[in-house]
Amino acid sequence: MQVASFLEDIKFNELKPAVSLVLDTEFSKEIRVVFKKGQTMEDHQAPFAIIVQIVKGAIDFGVAGEVKQIVTGDIISLKPQVVHNLTATEESIVRLSLSKLDTLKRVKEV
């Protein structure tokens, strides 16, 4: 059994969202992305399906020219290769669930 928290030891990055691995399981990687208000992750895509959950805050989530505001408690799933972007409308903590085959390095480079 592994236990981790998305709400402890929060560290912001002044220049771009802060990305960290919170939990590495047999089937997934659970990533924390911490945004200051106004920070963005420009258009990007994942090679595998992903799940994005807003742990705290509010994010404008863009897909295919449509932007939807997602807030604390909301969760989104995307198929592989779907181009998307995120902009924090307030200080936010986001949970990103990746395939075990995906890499933290790829997310940090967005």
Secondary structure as GFF3:
##gff-version 3
##sequence-region A 1 110
A	DSSP	beta_strand	18	24	.	.	.	ID=ss1
A	DSSP	beta_strand	28	35	.	.	.	ID=ss2
A	DSSP	beta_strand	40	44	.	.	.	ID=ss3
A	DSSP	beta_strand	50	56	.	.	.	ID=ss4
A	DSSP	beta_strand	58	63	.	.	.	ID=ss5
A	DSSP	beta_strand	66	71	.	.	.	ID=ss6
A	DSSP	beta_strand	75	78	.	.	.	ID=ss7
A	DSSP	beta_strand	84	88	.	.	.	ID=ss8
A	DSSP	beta_strand	92	99	.	.	.	ID=ss9
A	DSSP	alpha_helix	104	108	.	.	.	ID=ss10
###
